[in-house]
Each structure stands twice: as structure tokens, then as C-alpha cells.
């Protein structure tokens, strides 16, 4: 005669597994082109051969950056993201960055507003923030 566990036993085991297993936190997808305002995307970026790039005069219209995997590019330099830590809507990136004149380690602190908008804030400079919108290409 086979013995089946009771419904209560199954529920207790499921609850225990739910508590014991780590929660799968969904990491924010940062890849893409980000401009200081969504309406400026076509003035800051262009698509060339399937790749998004900065327009020649992008600095006149705002700022932006492009993320591809662990690479982050700005108009004046590029970074390799070495680590990322997400805590709820806060995302912290540590990156090794290089421009034509120097290299340095930079910490980026971001606040995720929604799937297509984020704010970079600077803890060292109270009240200073930069907001970015994901460009759709």
C-alpha cells in the first residue's frame, strides 16, 4: 500500500523551500543608449551599420551614454563595468574608465525610476542628479 503525504505536509515543505531558497532578484537591464531626455535621442545618437553611435554634434543637445554588456561609452571616454550591486531600485556600478588623457576608477550610483528612466546621483555633491531616458532604436 503506498502512502501519499497529506496536503498539509506538502504545503509545509513548499513553504520551507520558499524560505530557504534565495529570492531571484531581477537585475535591471542597463544595455542600450541613454540620453539626458527622450526627445533628444535622435540628436545625441545615430544608428550606423546596426550600431548606435554618438552624432558628431551630440554635445550640443545633451549628454548620454551607451551600454553594451559590461562596456559603457560616453562621448569623451569609455568604461569597463567591473562590478554591479543592485538593492531594490538602487544600482551601484564600479567601473574602470579611460579617456584620451587619463584613467580612473569611477563609482556610478543610479536610481531606477522605471524600465526606461534612471537618475544618476552624486553622494559627494548634495542635490546633484542627472536623469536619463532609454532611447528606442
Buried (B, 14 or more C-beta within 10 A) or exposed (E): EEEEEEEEEEEEEEEEEEEEEEEEEEEBEBEBBBBBBBEBBEBBBBEEEEEBBBBEEBEEBBBBBBBEEBEBBBBEBBBEBEEBEBEEEEBEBBBEBEEEEEEEEEEBBBBBEEEBBBBBBEEEEEEEEEBBBBBEE
